[in-house]
Amino acid sequence: MQVKHENLRVWAEAMDLSELVYAMSREFPRREDFG
């Protein structure tokens, strides 16, 4: 159970990080805009 709880915590942190990167990618212009 402790291992599963650890995996869930790491997964939650990964989701938060992916959401942060997604928000940043929306703020900055995409590479297609330069082409």
MOGIGI-V108211 format. One line per field, one symbol per residue. ss: DSSP state (H for helix, E for strand, - for the rest). Layout:
ss = ???
//
This chain:
ss = -HHHHHHHHHHHHHHHHHHHHHHHHHH---HHHH-
//
